[in-house]
Amino acid sequence: MKRGKLIVISGPSGVGKGTIVKEFINDPELKLSYSVSMTTRSMRPGEVDGVNYDYVSKEEFKQAIENDELLEYAEFVGNFYGTPLKNVNRLLDEGRNVLLEIEVQGCMQVQKKVPDALSIFITPPSMEELERRIRGRATEPEEIVQQRLSKAQKEMELVGKYKYAICNDDVALAAELVKTIIRYYSNKE
């Protein structure tokens, strides 16, 4: 069986990565499996443990780091986020294309460990629109909103380190472009 491919979609918080992915994640032609990340942050309303994230304690997360069990990880606003390596390898061995929807810092780590991974950076139409989207969530205090916006500004400078960049000013179009790139990449030898 042909081993699957690793696909990384990242970009600033609030750019709409999850919204784009929802448009094509279940397309059988793409053979995608979503890699569920691990986090120490609290669940948001409507999120489900094991579906949106594996929610763990900081102690459990630090143990995973020490045991080299993560493909990538990052700390942001006091919480850890990471990708369990065991799950990724199992899915790739099953011939699935594994989709990681992760932070920019995590993508830089993945690119060092898996140089042939497909990396797609999702950009906002403007920083003003990104701020509107983050504030529209209404899930975080002003201090965290400011930290997310500051981080986004720095992350935008790394767009050139990705194989592709897609602007999310139209979700359906952005999703179709990402889907086309994935289809092309997964059919390459």
Beta strands, then each sheet from edge to edge (+ up, - down):
strand 1: 6-10
strand 2: 32-34
strand 3: 38-39
strand 4: 54-55
strand 5: 70-76
strand 6: 79-84
strand 7: 97-102
strand 8: 118-123
strand 9: 164-167
sheet 1: 2+ 7+ 1+ 8+ 9+
sheet 2: 4+ 3+ 6- 5+
end
